[in-house]
Amino acid sequence: MNKGELIEKMAADAGISKAQAKAALGSFTDCVSSTLASGGRVSLVGFGSFSVSKRNAREGRNPQTGATIQIPAKNIAKFKAGSELNDKIA
């Protein structure tokens, strides 16, 4: 499912227009992004949790040349599925 299909499904399920569903999805993604950017965590009970994890700097190899390269440290977004979500997909 892509973003457009998700918006259509949300609009149909909630009985709202596609524009309203698009605005709601945009608001959700903006809120999650800004919370994670400030170092916070978003927890939706039963669905899952979004958090930020720090990935340390490390050495890697260029697969074509075999040369060693430095991979810088960075923050990455993580999602951990909740128990209700896991039960639905199992």
Secondary structure as the mmCIF struct_conf table of DSSP 4:
data_model
#
loop_
_struct_conf.conf_type_id
_struct_conf.id
_struct_conf.beg_label_comp_id
_struct_conf.beg_label_asym_id
_struct_conf.beg_label_seq_id
_struct_conf.end_label_comp_id
_struct_conf.end_label_asym_id
_struct_conf.end_label_seq_id
HELX_RH_AL_P HELX_RH_AL_P1 LYS A 3 ALA A 14
TURN_TY1_P TURN_TY1_P1 GLY A 15 GLY A 15
HELX_RH_AL_P HELX_RH_AL_P2 LYS A 18 ALA A 37
TURN_TY1_P TURN_TY1_P2 SER A 38 GLY A 39
STRN STRN1 VAL A 42 LEU A 44
TURN_TY1_P TURN_TY1_P3 VAL A 45 PHE A 47
STRN STRN2 GLY A 48 ARG A 55
HELX_LH_PP_P HELX_LH_PP_P1 ASN A 56 ALA A 57
STRN STRN3 ARG A 58 ARG A 61
TURN_TY1_P TURN_TY1_P4 PRO A 63 THR A 65
STRN STRN4 THR A 68 ILE A 71
HELX_LH_PP_P HELX_LH_PP_P2 PRO A 72 ALA A 73
STRN STRN5 LYS A 74 ALA A 81
HELX_RH_AL_P HELX_RH_AL_P3 SER A 83 ILE A 89
#
